[in-house]
Amino acid sequence: IVLQQAGFALALLYNYNHPKNVYYNNEEIKNLAIATVTFWQKRQHRDGSFDEYWPNEHGLPPTIFSLFSVVEVCKSLSINDEKILSAIKKASNYIIQNRELGALNQEIASMCALYNTSILLKSEYIRSEAEKKLQMLLSSQDDEGWFREYEGADIGYLTVSLNFMMEYYLLSKDERAKDSMKKMILFIQYFVHPDGSLGGDYGSRNTEYFLPGGFEGASKFDQIGPLASSIVDLLIKYLETNESMDDRYVTHYVFPSFVRAAMIYAPRKSVSKLPFETIYEMQWKNSGLYVKSTAKYYLISSIAKGGVTVIFDKKSKRRVVNDCGYRAIQGKKIYVSNWLSKDYNFDISKNIINITSYFYAAKFHTPSPIQHFMLRVTSFFLKKKLIPIMKKIFIFPSAKGGISLNRKITFGEKDVVIEDIINSKSTLGLLKSNEGLSLRFCPSSKFFQTSTLRRNRYPYSKENVTTDKIVKKILF
């Protein structure tokens, strides 16, 4: 059902009078946008919810994001069908009765969807529920500027939060939403890379995509405007030479955000320097992230993920290292060193970081006809109660293994040295390096980018290991 969000983008394009917009006032585009709404209404469950991944899921995300889109289509195209309005009210009630506290981008989008619904239905009750969500979210925003995404900060999803906070601000003109956006942008700026990409394996959900709408909206703000403009201009420039958007997600909330950004955009002269253009060192204790910027390189490391590290060569503006730790096979189990955890120790001294962390059990999930059959049977009886069980299986680790990783990163003027010591209580059948693609389930993080082909490789693979030391030296 989340694919119906494309209707929002089509409705925007239908009404957007621009000389290069071939969709403006096109009846076929209007009919397609309306079709997404009628299809949406017919797929709704009795309780107001919708499915995303399997039948009878009764998921919150598909209900939240599709509701905002449907309301926008109705407003843009003056749809006043009683069946659709009734479905909108049911969906809003479901959102009010259910919350997602693990991934707060969904709560921000739900706040936005409810506020939008309150305007369409002229409901003070729904508006008050949206404002309650805003108060909860403002108290949940970390002092560093990010919102929780499964126990940590994730840069890609933070741009989703920024986008929907911007949509809320456009609807409500609430200055508190504006202040929240400023905090997000001040945090995001440090994770915009010299090549123009953003985010990655060091985030809690490994995402590397972005939504531009929030940045374009903030480009009109005093003080933060030049910074927001500089960020989005560089991100868009990166897209011109890199396939860095997943087609599946372009039809979700990405497409509408790009259209909205194009509608907001205005030529600007005032720009701001981005952090990678300066020399500094910074640590964010709450998110476990660390950044080192020198004249030669830009390094980002997640201390909370066992030292998952990306390094960019400033001269070539190329990502030369994408170190996602290690995978270990012990019997029939797979363990990874890059799982987000609070069970780590670290020490930062002059030009050296020492991190001690542990491997966690992970799984490859291979679907089968039997599994699909069982999923449908259990979802028929459990409905939304199945969702937390599935999250535990796919998203969160099952157990800490008896394997430790001691990572030492030494910063030189023209080099970075990464020294790893791995110790296991029992023999590992295989130990190998991992240069990306975490086993944590996050569909929007698994897509190809051409920049992947231009990275340096530091492959390591060894059988029957109990302890070993691996040293990587990166020269600039």
C-alpha positions in Angstrom: 0.0 0.0 0.0 3.0 2.3 0.5 3.4 2.5 -3.3 0.2 4.6 -3.4 2.3 7.5 -2.1 3.2 8.1 -5.8 -0.3 9.5 -6.1 0.8 12.5 -3.9 3.6 13.3 -6.3 1.3 13.0 -9.3 -1.3 15.3 -7.7 1.5 17.9 -7.0 2.7 17.6 -10.6 -0.8 18.0 -12.0 -1.2 21.4 -10.2 2.4 22.6 -10.7 2.4 25.2 -13.4 6.0 25.2 -14.7 7.2 25.5 -18.3 9.0 22.1 -18.1 6.3 20.2 -16.3 4.6 18.1 -19.0 2.2 16.7 -16.3 0.6 20.0 -15.5 -3.2 19.9 -16.1 -2.9 16.5 -17.7 -6.1 14.5 -17.1 -4.4 11.1 -17.3 -2.1 12.2 -14.4 -5.1 13.4 -12.5 -6.9 10.1 -13.0 -3.9 8.1 -11.9 -3.6 10.1 -8.7 -7.3 9.5 -8.0 -6.9 5.8 -8.8 -4.3 5.5 -5.9 -6.9 6.9 -3.5 -9.7 4.6 -4.6 -7.4 1.6 -4.6 -6.2 2.6 -1.1 -9.8 2.8 0.3 -10.6 -0.7 -1.0 -7.6 -2.3 0.6 -8.3 -1.0 4.1 -9.0 -3.4 7.0 -12.0 -2.9 9.3 -9.8 -1.4 12.0 -8.5 1.3 9.6 -5.1 -0.2 9.0 -3.3 -1.5 5.9 -0.7 -4.2 4.9 2.8 -3.6 3.6 4.8 -6.9 3.7 2.2 -9.7 4.2 -1.6 -10.2 4.3 -3.3 -9.3 7.6 -0.2 -7.4 8.8 -2.2 -4.4 10.0 0.9 -2.4 9.8 1.4 1.1 11.2 3.9 2.5 8.6 1.8 1.7 5.6 -1.2 3.3 7.4 0.7 6.4 8.4 2.6 7.2 5.1 -0.3 6.3 2.8 -2.8 8.4 4.9 -0.7 11.6 4.5 -0.5 11.0 0.8 -4.2 10.3 0.3 -5.2 13.4 2.3 -2.9 15.5 0.1 -4.4 14.0 -3.1 -7.9 14.7 -1.8 -7.0 18.3 -0.9 -5.1 18.9 -4.2 -7.8 17.5 -6.4 -10.9 18.4 -4.4 -12.0 14.8 -3.8 -15.0 14.7 -1.5 -16.2 11.1 -1.8 -17.9 9.9 1.4 -16.3 6.4 1.3 -12.8 7.8 1.0 -13.4 10.4 3.8 -14.7 7.6 6.0 -11.6 5.5 5.3 -9.4 8.5 6.1 -11.2 8.9 9.5 -10.7 5.2 10.3 -7.0 5.3 9.4 -6.5 8.4 11.6 -8.2 6.6 14.5 -5.9 3.6 14.1 -2.9 5.8 14.1 -4.1 7.6 17.3 -4.6 4.3 19.0 -1.2 2.8 18.0 2.4 4.2 18.4 5.8 3.3 17.0 8.4 4.2 19.6 11.4 2.3 18.0 11.5 4.2 14.7 10.5 7.8 15.4 10.4 8.9 11.7 7.1 7.0 11.7 5.8 9.0 14.6 6.8 12.3 13.0 5.0 11.2 9.8 1.9 10.1 11.8 1.8 13.6 13.5 1.9 15.2 10.1 -0.7 12.8 8.6 -3.1 13.5 11.6 -2.7 17.3 11.3 -3.4 17.1 7.6 -6.4 15.0 8.2 -7.7 17.4 10.8 -7.7 20.1 8.2 -9.5 18.0 5.6 -12.1 16.7 8.0 -12.2 19.9 10.1 -11.7 17.9 13.3 -10.4 19.6 16.4 -10.0 16.2 18.1 -7.6 14.8 15.5 -5.7 18.1 15.5 -5.3 17.9 19.3 -3.9 14.3 18.9 -1.4 15.6 16.4 -0.3 18.3 18.7 0.1 15.7 21.5 2.4 13.8 19.3 4.5 16.9 18.6 5.0 17.5 22.3 6.1 13.8 22.8 8.5 14.0 19.8 10.1 17.3 20.9 10.8 15.7 24.3 12.2 12.6 22.5 14.6 14.5 20.2 18.1 13.8 21.4 20.2 16.8 22.6 22.5 16.0 19.6 19.6 16.7 17.2 18.6 13.2 16.1 15.5 11.0 16.6 15.7 7.4 17.7 15.8 4.8 14.9 15.9 1.4 16.6 18.2 2.4 19.5 20.4 4.9 17.6 20.9 7.6 15.1 20.4 6.9 11.4 21.2 9.7 8.9 19.0 8.6 6.0 15.9 8.2 8.1 16.7 11.5 9.8 16.1 13.1 6.5 12.7 11.4 6.4 12.0 12.9 9.8 13.2 16.3 8.6 11.0 16.0 5.5 7.8 15.3 7.5 8.6 17.9 10.2 8.9 20.4 7.3 5.5 19.2 6.0 4.0 19.7 9.5 5.5 23.2 9.7 4.1 24.1 6.3 0.7 23.1 7.5 0.8 24.4 11.1 3.4 27.2 11.1 4.4 26.0 14.5 7.7 27.5 15.5 8.6 24.4 17.6 8.7 22.3 14.5 11.0 24.8 12.9 13.3 24.7 15.9 13.4 20.9 15.7 14.3 21.0 12.0 17.2 23.3 12.8 18.6 20.8 15.3 18.3 18.0 12.8 20.2 19.9 10.1 22.9 20.9 12.5 23.5 17.2 13.2 23.1 15.9 9.7 25.7 18.4 8.3 28.6 16.3 9.8 27.5 13.2 7.8 27.4 14.8 4.4 30.5 13.3 2.7 33.1 15.0 0.5 31.8 13.2 -2.6 28.3 14.4 -1.9 26.9 11.2 -0.5 25.3 10.9 2.9 25.0 8.3 5.7 25.9 4.6 5.5 26.8 1.6 7.6 27.7 3.7 10.6 24.1 4.7 11.1 21.7 2.6 13.2 19.8 1.4 10.1 22.6 1.7 7.5 20.7 4.0 5.1 22.4 6.1 2.4 19.4 7.7 0.7 17.9 11.1 1.4 14.7 13.2 1.1 15.4 16.8 -0.1 12.1 18.4 0.8 13.1 19.2 4.4 16.3 20.9 3.3 14.6 23.0 0.7 12.0 24.0 3.2 14.7 25.0 5.7 16.6 26.9 3.0 14.1 29.7 3.6 14.9 30.0 7.3 17.1 32.6 8.8 20.5 31.5 10.0 20.1 27.8 9.0 19.0 28.6 5.4 22.5 28.8 3.8 23.6 25.5 5.5 20.4 23.7 4.4 21.0 25.0 0.8 24.6 23.9 0.8 23.6 20.4 1.9 20.8 19.8 -0.5 22.7 21.3 -3.5 25.6 18.9 -2.9 23.4 15.9 -2.4 21.5 16.6 -5.7 24.9 17.1 -7.5 25.9 13.6 -6.3 22.9 12.1 -7.9 23.9 13.4 -11.3 26.9 11.0 -11.4 25.8 8.1 -9.1 22.9 5.7 -9.1 22.3 6.3 -5.4 18.5 5.9 -5.2 16.6 2.7 -4.9 13.8 2.5 -7.5 11.6 0.7 -5.0 11.8 3.7 -2.6 11.5 6.4 -5.3 7.8 5.3 -5.5 7.4 5.7 -1.7 8.0 9.0 0.0 11.1 9.9 -2.0 9.3 10.9 -5.2 6.8 13.3 -3.5 9.7 14.9 -1.5 11.7 15.6 -4.7 8.6 17.2 -6.3 7.9 19.3 -3.2 11.6 20.3 -3.2 11.4 21.4 -6.8 8.3 23.5 -6.1 10.0 25.2 -3.1 13.4 25.7 -4.7 14.5 29.2 -5.6 18.0 30.3 -6.9 20.3 31.3 -4.0 23.6 33.0 -3.6 24.3 32.6 0.1 25.9 29.3 0.9 27.7 27.8 3.9 30.8 25.7 4.3 30.2 22.1 5.2 32.1 20.4 8.0 34.2 18.2 5.7 35.6 21.5 4.2 37.1 22.3 7.6 39.6 20.7 10.0 38.1 19.4 13.3 37.5 16.4 15.5 34.1 15.7 17.2 32.5 13.0 19.2 28.8 12.5 19.8 28.5 10.5 23.0 24.7 9.7 22.8 24.8 8.3 19.3 28.3 6.8 19.6 29.5 8.6 16.5 32.9 10.1 15.9 34.3 12.3 13.1 37.8 13.3 12.2 38.5 15.8 9.5 42.1 16.6 8.5 43.6 18.3 5.5 43.9 14.9 3.7 40.9 12.8 4.8 37.4 12.7 6.3 36.7 9.8 8.7 33.5 8.8 10.3 33.4 5.9 12.8 30.6 4.4 14.9 32.0 3.5 18.2 28.6 2.0 19.1 28.9 -0.5 16.2 32.4 -1.8 17.0 34.2 0.9 15.0 32.4 0.6 11.7 34.4 3.2 9.7 34.2 5.1 6.4 37.1 7.2 5.1 37.1 9.7 2.3 40.2 11.1 0.4 39.6 14.8 0.3 41.8 15.3 -2.9 39.9 12.8 -5.0 36.6 13.1 -3.0 36.4 9.4 -3.1 35.3 6.9 -0.4 38.5 4.8 0.0 37.4 2.7 3.0 34.0 1.2 3.9 35.0 -1.0 6.8 31.9 -2.7 8.3 33.9 -5.0 10.6 33.8 -8.8 10.4 31.7 -11.8 10.0 32.5 -15.1 11.8 31.1 -18.6 11.3 31.0 -20.9 14.3 29.3 -24.1 13.6 26.0 -23.2 12.0 25.8 -19.8 13.5 26.9 -16.4 12.0 28.3 -13.7 14.2 28.9 -10.1 13.2 31.0 -7.3 14.8 28.9 -4.4 13.4 25.8 -4.7 15.5 24.6 -1.6 17.3 25.1 -2.1 21.0 25.7 -0.4 24.3 28.1 -3.1 25.4 31.4 -1.6 24.4 34.3 0.3 25.9 36.4 3.0 24.3 39.1 5.5 24.9 40.0 8.6 22.8 43.4 10.1 23.2 45.5 12.3 21.0 45.2 10.8 17.5 44.1 7.3 18.8 40.8 5.6 19.4 40.6 2.3 21.2 37.3 0.4 21.0 36.5 -3.0 22.6 33.2 -4.6 21.4 31.7 -8.0 20.8 30.2 -10.1 18.0 26.5 -10.8 17.9 24.5 -13.6 16.4 22.8 -12.8 13.1 21.0 -14.7 10.4 20.5 -14.9 6.7 16.8 -15.3 6.1 16.0 -17.3 3.0 12.2 -17.4 2.2 10.5 -20.7 1.2 6.9 -21.7 0.3 6.5 -23.3 3.8 7.6 -20.1 5.5 5.3 -18.0 3.5 2.4 -20.4 4.2 3.1 -20.3 8.0 3.4 -16.5 7.9 0.0 -16.2 6.3 -1.5 -18.6 8.8 0.0 -16.9 11.9 -0.8 -13.4 10.6 -4.4 -14.4 10.1 -4.8 -15.2 13.8 -2.3 -12.8 15.4 -2.6 -9.8 13.0 -0.6 -6.8 14.3 0.6 -8.9 17.3 2.9 -10.7 14.9 4.9 -7.5 14.0 7.0 -7.3 17.2 7.8 -11.0 16.9 9.0 -10.4 13.3 11.0 -7.4 14.4 12.8 -9.5 17.0 13.6 -12.1 14.4 14.8 -9.7 11.6 16.0 -6.6 13.3 17.4 -7.3 16.7 20.3 -9.7 17.5 19.5 -13.0 19.2 22.6 -13.3 21.5 26.1 -12.0 22.1 28.8 -14.5 21.1 32.0 -15.3 22.9 34.0 -13.3 20.4 35.6 -9.9 21.1 37.0 -7.2 18.8 39.7 -4.7 20.0 40.0 -2.0 17.3 42.7 0.7 17.5 42.5 3.5 15.0 45.6 5.7 14.7 45.4 9.0 12.9 48.5 10.4 11.1 48.9 13.4 8.9 49.0 11.4 5.7 47.7 8.0 6.9 45.2 6.1 9.0 46.1 2.8 10.6 43.4 0.4 11.7 44.6 -2.5 13.9 42.2 -5.2 14.9 42.7 -8.0 17.5 40.0 -10.7 17.5 39.7 -13.2 20.2 37.2 -16.2 20.3 36.5 -18.6 23.2 36.2 -21.4 20.7 37.6 -22.0 17.2 35.9 -20.1 14.3 35.3 -22.1 11.2 35.7 -18.9 9.1 36.5 -15.3 9.9 36.2 -12.7 7.1 36.1 -9.0 6.6 32.9 -7.2 5.8 33.0 -4.2 3.6 29.3 -3.3 3.7 25.7 -4.6 3.8 25.0 -5.2 7.4 22.8 -8.2 8.2 20.4 -6.0 10.2 17.1 -6.0 8.3 16.4 -2.7 6.6 15.1 -2.9 3.1 15.9 0.7 2.2 19.6 0.3 2.9 20.2 -2.6 0.5 20.8 -1.1 -2.9 23.7 -0.7 -5.4 25.7 2.5 -5.9 28.4 3.0 -8.6 30.7 4.6 -5.9 31.0 1.1 -4.5 33.1 0.1 -7.4 35.6 2.9 -6.7 36.5 1.9 -3.1 39.8 0.4 -2.0 39.6 -3.2 -0.9 41.2 -4.7 2.2 39.9 -8.3 2.0 40.6 -10.7 4.9 39.5 -14.3 5.2 40.9 -17.1 7.4 39.7 -20.5 8.5 40.0 -22.2 11.9 40.8 -19.0 13.9 40.8 -18.5 17.7 42.8 -15.3 17.7 44.3 -13.0 15.1 45.6 -9.5 14.4 44.7 -7.6 11.3 46.4 -4.4 10.3 45.2 -2.0 7.5 47.2 1.1 6.6 45.5 3.7 4.4 47.8 6.3 2.7 46.9 9.7 1.5 
